[in-house]
Amino acid sequence: MRKVARVRLTNGKEVNAYIPGEGHNLQEHSIVLIRGGRVKDLPGVRYHIIRGALDTSGVAGRNQRRSKYGTKRPKPGQAAAAPAKGKKK
């Protein structure tokens, strides 16, 4: 299931925005930052919410493409995060 949020912009318009990544912490009155970029398989969704900015948290346990999902760089020597879904050892 694709996650979307109905967002009211500062100019008064309401738009649908996609929430990228696995899981999120958004609630009804959260303040978010959005960027352009449509989602091809969701009609009418032309914006993305930027993870890690304002009230949105980054995606936990992310090691690759961290900047796209607002995840901080792990400290050296820290235990590696849980492996991503679908990966086999």
Helices and strands as residue ranges (DSSP letters): E 4-8, E 14-18, E 34-36, E 45-49, H 66-69
